Amino acid sequence: MELLFLGTSAGAPSASRNVQSCAVRLESGEYVVVDCGEGTQQQLLKASRAKSFRPSRTNLILVTHLHGDHSFGLPGLVVYLDNAATEKAPPLQIVGPVGVAAFLRTALILSRTELKRGYRVTELATPAPTGGGAYEGAALCTTAPPVLHPDERAVSEVLAPNDDGMFALELLTGCSLTAAPLAHGSIACVGYRLQEADAPGSIDAQRAAAEAERAGDDARRICRALRECSLNNTERLTLADGSELSVADGFVGAVTRRGRAVVVLGDCCHAGGVCSDATRRLVEDADVLVHEATLDDAFAALALERGHSTPADAARVAARAGTSHLVLWHFSPRYRNDDAFRTTFTDAVRAHFGGALTLALDFDRVAVPREKKVLPPAAPPP
Ligand SMILES: [Zn+2]
């Protein structure tokens, strides 16, 4: 698993940073793009020229919310990925809060855009935002227009949250996708968790084949069953002749590979590190937590007013979640990548969080290692 940051500026681009987007490369080689501010397709083009992104391996776009710095590049990105896909590619999947289907459908219909692979949208029915300044017209726009784009493969599915306030989506192989609502002023916003399935230890295929021959069983079936035993902690496997194999007896390598978890949050206000129960469950024990830090802690009151977080807010969330690696992004364009910026943001985090820290800039890549690091204690507060 690896993250590739394509845009890390909040609200508007800066001279060196584009607006929000990142791509997550999964173990399967597939990519998932999270958010797509204006110009994301240009960023992806640069990344694919540098061989750090494969548009043809991208079948899923996750939109955290419809603020322009996260969504204005969506129609262009859909077209870009459509151009890169083969005729046989499955429809592009798009997930986002309610309104994303109408936004995309309107743009594609009015621009007379034709797509060869088609697309399908899943909208997440988040609770109504409680932040101030609700924009009344937005609710009316979420259902228009009533006509599907010719390449929209099905009426958008609107997914309700589970009893725990979270959304569970079955869109990837070997990796689960969950989402949780985030508090971000007057707009519906979500965060996403990509969680790999645990992988079994290596199977001794030669021994399994010998046992299969002895018992008149099928070697491939035995290997498959051994993998399941490894994942489910089942100790014994019954063969065709009724004999049993002890899984602990060297047929399966001892180590079951732990699945890794990457959480990418949309914009959110976590003043003082306080977040909802659903968000806490989403970020719990993540290997990498990608969290916004729009303004530094000297502007904490302004960040709160605008529904954003500071580096200290994000660090507190990461520390409580037990995450190994905190990645900050979504920096106001007022910040340049200079020593003052790095020192301010790093010091604010270090007062609360002792794990790995990245201040992500455009085209930075963050690998997600298999082994979770044990966190050193955070520095004591000054
Ligand atoms: Zn926003």
Residues whose N, C-alpha, C, O or C-beta is under 5 A from the ligand:
A	BS01	ZN	H67 D267
